[in-house]
């Protein structure tokens, strides 16, 4: 019964989920006062405000509501193509936090 390992059951109409996955998406804005780089984002990014999209998935079967981070996406303007296009790059939340702390440290030292 490999299907039980995946949380799937069979029915007359085919495969179905025994439980529904719930994903919540949060959009936040982060601000950099100095140019910065991130691993999965091409090139040096200029100082400014950037949108971060975070997807968290609910963990079923617990006594309280809990979520697990499944994706952190960093939004930048597209390098090529018509204006108003954007690029989303999957990044590490830890790397983003470190870049923000480094930027904050630079800002404090410069003032």
Secondary structure, 3 states (H helix, E strand, C coil): CHHHHCCEEEECCEEEECCCCCEEEEEEEEEECCCEEECCEEEEECCEEEEEEEEEEECCCCCCCCEEEEEEEEEEECCCCCCCCEEEEECCHHHHHHHHHHHHHHHHHHC
